[in-house]
């Protein structure tokens, strides 16, 4: 499993209402992508943080992540909602491997 997480710095003119719209839109559009297994999105409760909004998606493999990045719903989300409202971003991809035996204390 691959967990793709992206943090965004919002433009100064983006208010709380628009931020909430970004949260809802991320979930509604990205869940339409067949390769996406789950979506999380939200706003940072620490208002002074430079990363005020995030979304994450879970997919089965790196190949599925690449397919997702080319999906029309993903591209629409970036073009219509992310690019006009954000000034910077940073992303990380994590591999989740439940097949390995991990011991938790």
C-alpha positions as CSV (number, residue, x, y, z in Angstrom):
1,X,0.0,0.0,0.0
2,X,1.1,3.6,-0.7
3,X,0.0,6.5,1.3
4,X,0.4,9.8,-0.6
5,X,0.2,12.9,1.7
6,X,0.3,16.5,0.4
7,X,0.5,19.6,2.6
8,X,-0.4,23.1,1.3
9,X,0.2,26.7,2.1
10,X,-2.9,28.6,1.3
11,X,-2.9,32.0,-0.3
12,X,-3.7,34.9,2.1
13,X,-7.1,35.5,0.5
14,X,-8.3,32.0,1.2
15,X,-10.8,32.2,4.1
16,X,-12.2,29.6,6.4
17,X,-15.2,28.9,4.2
18,X,-13.0,28.3,1.2
19,X,-10.8,26.1,3.2
20,X,-13.7,23.9,4.3
21,X,-14.8,23.7,0.6
22,X,-11.3,22.4,-0.2
23,X,-11.6,19.8,2.4
24,X,-15.0,18.6,1.1
25,X,-14.0,18.8,-2.6
26,X,-10.8,16.8,-2.0
27,X,-12.9,13.9,-0.6
28,X,-15.7,14.1,-3.2
29,X,-13.5,14.3,-6.3
30,X,-10.6,12.1,-5.3
31,X,-12.9,9.2,-4.2
32,X,-14.3,9.1,-7.7
33,X,-10.9,7.7,-8.9
34,X,-11.1,3.9,-9.1
35,X,-7.5,3.3,-7.9
36,X,-8.0,5.4,-4.7
37,X,-8.9,3.3,-1.7
38,X,-9.3,6.1,0.8
39,X,-9.1,9.9,1.1
40,X,-8.4,12.1,4.0
41,X,-8.4,15.8,4.0
42,X,-8.4,18.6,6.6
43,X,-7.3,21.9,7.9
44,X,-4.5,22.4,10.4
45,X,-5.8,23.4,13.9
46,X,-2.5,25.3,14.5
47,X,-3.4,28.5,12.6
48,X,0.2,29.8,12.7
49,X,1.4,26.8,10.7
50,X,2.5,27.5,7.1
51,X,0.8,24.2,6.1
52,X,-2.9,25.0,6.6
53,X,-4.5,22.3,4.4
54,X,-3.7,18.7,3.5
55,X,-5.1,15.7,1.7
56,X,-3.9,12.2,1.5
57,X,-4.8,9.2,-0.6
58,X,-4.2,5.5,-0.2
59,X,-3.6,3.3,-3.2
60,X,-2.4,-0.3,-3.7
61,X,0.9,0.4,-5.4
62,X,3.2,3.0,-6.9
63,X,1.7,2.0,-10.3
64,X,-1.7,2.9,-9.0
65,X,-0.4,6.2,-7.7
66,X,0.9,7.1,-11.2
67,X,-2.5,6.2,-12.7
68,X,-4.2,8.3,-10.1
69,X,-2.0,11.3,-10.9
70,X,-3.1,11.1,-14.5
71,X,-6.8,10.7,-13.8
72,X,-9.1,13.5,-15.0
73,X,-10.7,13.9,-11.5
74,X,-7.2,14.3,-10.0
75,X,-6.2,16.8,-12.6
76,X,-9.4,18.7,-12.3
77,X,-8.9,18.9,-8.5
78,X,-5.4,20.3,-9.0
79,X,-6.3,22.8,-11.7
80,X,-9.7,24.1,-10.4
81,X,-9.2,24.0,-6.6
82,X,-5.5,23.6,-5.6
83,X,-3.6,25.8,-8.0
84,X,-5.8,28.9,-7.6
85,X,-5.8,28.7,-3.8
86,X,-2.4,27.6,-2.7
87,X,1.1,29.1,-2.8
88,X,3.3,26.2,-2.0
89,X,3.1,22.5,-1.2
90,X,5.1,19.6,-0.1
91,X,4.3,15.9,-0.6
92,X,5.5,12.6,0.8
93,X,4.8,9.0,-0.2
94,X,4.8,6.3,2.4
95,X,4.9,2.5,1.8
96,X,2.6,0.6,4.2
97,X,3.4,-3.0,4.3
98,X,1.0,-5.0,6.4
99,X,2.6,-8.3,5.2
100,X,5.6,-7.8,7.5
101,X,5.3,-8.8,11.0
102,X,5.7,-5.8,13.3
103,X,5.8,-5.9,17.0
104,X,4.1,-3.1,18.9
105,X,4.7,-2.4,22.6
